[in-house]
Structures are given as structure tokens and as C-alpha cells.
Amino acid sequence: MINKNIVFLSGGTGTPKLLKDGIKLFDEQKVTIIGNTGDDWNFYGLYVSPDIDSVLLTLSNLIDTKKWWGIYQDSFNLIDFLQNKLREQIWFNLGDQDAALCLLRTNLLNHGKNLTEVTEILCKKLSIIPQILPMADQRIQTRIRTPTKIMHLQEFWVKYKGKPDVINVFFDGDLRVTTLSVLEAIEKADVIILGPSNPVSSIGPILAINPIRKALQSTAAFCAAISPIIGTDAVSGPTGKFLRAWGKEITPLTLVEMYQDFLDLCIIHETDKSLLENFSSYETIGIAENILINSPENAMHLIKRIMEYC
Ligand code: GDP
């Protein structure tokens, strides 16, 4: 077992895939996951936190690993009733048990707890040992600017199926503050792993919070990232479209460029091996591996490779 203080920065798909089995290598008491809350969403008064929820459900073994959101074999009676009996126009999906989790979160928030405290309570109730920390307690929202309107990420991805052109992705909220818990976790960390999550809409909001970026720049921890991009495409999701909106090329090297102020190691895909020669212009080590996370062994192998270097 690896007995070090480990911090993961996570979105809702790529990093949970890595965490599901990768976490077994660590003393889980020493693992902290800092989750993106830029996608948090109010659904009929329910506080939904898609990325934090994916991490919570992954670490409690409840996640539907086909979709990487929601609970395995959940029912959808609530949505059905709203849509078919009450004739509401619903485009957002939320399973019944998933809704129960959000109901509890909302209730705790309404009783004055902050997001960090609420997430800690949910972890306890779900018997999750690692610490899961929202990137901030205040509301920071990821906004997608399209030619016709500015929309919430959920609206762009779920309602419009990621089809509109994207002019910009930006973050709305106070980016000057994070929580003490987040800063302490980064400060105490031996290793910080940026999982293969969307660099714009998942890792982007976390790094946009000034004190988090500064803490990463000054930490003594070894910082490693796994690319969510293979060749000139993201493995899944709107990463390519969002990077283009930020004027970035879709290549694993873009990650190194975006994180170069703190990144020590970047794992790219084995078919991108030829890009390793470009790493000499950065202070980041590059290695090539199979970064498609499709088995427990492969997730663990990627973690082991990072640990060999730190
Ligand atoms: P979101 O919150 O649902 O957008 O999820 P994340 O940001 O955590 O994950 C989406 C990113 O994960 C996308 O950029 C994908 O390219 C990447 N991704 C998904 N599956 C894999 C995988 O198996 N391996 C790697 N390397 N990246 C992946």
C-alpha cells in the first residue's frame, strides 16, 4: 500500500474512472479528491452537483459505470411522473435514488451547512473513507457562450446534446477564495494527480480559483496529469470543442502548456509517443502509456507509473 498524502483533482468521468480501482493502491485515509463544482445545477430546487456526485457514487461503488453518472440500476419514476403525468418539459435526467442524495444535500444546505460540510456528511453516510472536497463553498458557475445565448454546461451538454458552436467558456463567481481544507490538502500533499478530466470545464474551474493555482505553483508535492486527449481528439465529451473556443490546439501537448507552471509529469497515450521529443521545451517529464482506462489493472498501472517518478 502506498502510504503518502495524495490529492486528485477531478471532474465527473475520466478521473472517477481512474479512482474506481486506482484508489485501492493507497491508504484511503490519506487520499483527498478536490472536485469541480462549476457544473452544479438547481433542478426543481434540488441541488445537483454532477461531478462531486460521480466521485461520491464511484467511491461508494454505486456508480453506473456505463454512463459514469447516476446509480447503477436506479429507477426514473420521479422524472417519468413529472414529464408524463404533470406534463413538465424535462430534459435533465436524474434517477430516483440519485434524487434522494440531492434531496439530502439540499436539505442540509437549507439548514445552514456549507458545501464542504455537506459533502463530508454524505461521505460518512456512504462509508467513504477518502476526503472529498468541493473546490469552493461559494457558487462558481461554468458558462458556455454560444452564438445565440450564454448557457449552463448542463443545458449545453444535456439539452442541446453539445451541438451548438462554442464561442467561449467562462467562470462566473468569486474566484478569489477557496476553502481552508482545499489549501491544507494541497499543502500537505506528497503527490497531486490531475486525472484525465476536461481541462476546460472540469479542471479549468478548479485552476481558475486563484488561491488553488497559487498553492499548486508553490507546493512541494509532485504534480502529475493524465491526458484526456489522444491524438487530435478527446477520449469523450466536449473537451475538443471547449479547447478550440479557448484558442487551443487539441493535442496532449496543450495540457502540458496549460499546466506548465506546476506540472512535473504528464502521461500521454502510447500512440502519441512521437510527441515526447517536444517535452524538452517544458520542465515536465513525458511518458507514454495506454491511457484508455478500461480495466482495473490499467487504472492501477497508470497510478503505479506516476508513483515511480515521484
Ligand atoms: P465530465 O465532468 O463528465 O466532463 O468528466 P471529466 O471532465 O472528469 O471527464 C471527461 C474527460 O475524460 C474527457 O476529456 C475525456 O476525453 C476523458 N476521458 C474519458 N474516459 C477516459 C479514459 O478512459 N482515458 C482517458 N485518458 N481519458 C478519458
Boltz pocket constraint, residues with backbone or C-beta under 6 A from the ligand:
constraints:
  - pocket:
      binder: B
      contacts: [[A, 10], [A, 11], [A, 12], [A, 13], [A, 14], [A, 15], [A, 16], [A, 17], [A, 51], [A, 196], [A, 197], [A, 198], [A, 199], [A, 201], [A, 202], [A, 203], [A, 226], [A, 227], [A, 228], [A, 229], [A, 234], [A, 235], [A, 236], [A, 237], [A, 239], [A, 291], [A, 292], [A, 293], [A, 294]]
      max_distance: 6.0
